[in-house]
Amino acid sequence: MHDLITFIEINSALVVTNPTAFATFAVLFGGGGFAVGRYLLSERIANLESRIARRDEEIIDLKAKQKAPEVGASMLPVFEMTEIFPRRPVASHQLLVQRDDDHCVR
């Protein structure tokens, strides 16, 4: 950083004596650097713009699905619900499930 300040101090007399040449070169080099940077990053910018457009389409699709529920999902049959625990309080010495000997598994 100190070298940059020294360089500016040494060449400030040149800039003061020829301001039009300095301004012309500053515009040319600044514009040229911007154009080169824009050209090199144009592919990345296009990629990001396409990703934004795709996300917008996905958001619209998800909002449309959220507004219109599927017909098949609400038509599912409801199966018989069974209780896991008996209605009366269970003592610690009682079984939660009684064995049924009438049913054979084959």
Secondary structure as GFF3:
##gff-version 3
##sequence-region A 1 106
A	DSSP	alpha_helix	2	17	.	.	.	ID=ss1
A	DSSP	alpha_helix	19	67	.	.	.	ID=ss2
A	DSSP	alpha_helix	71	74	.	.	.	ID=ss3
###
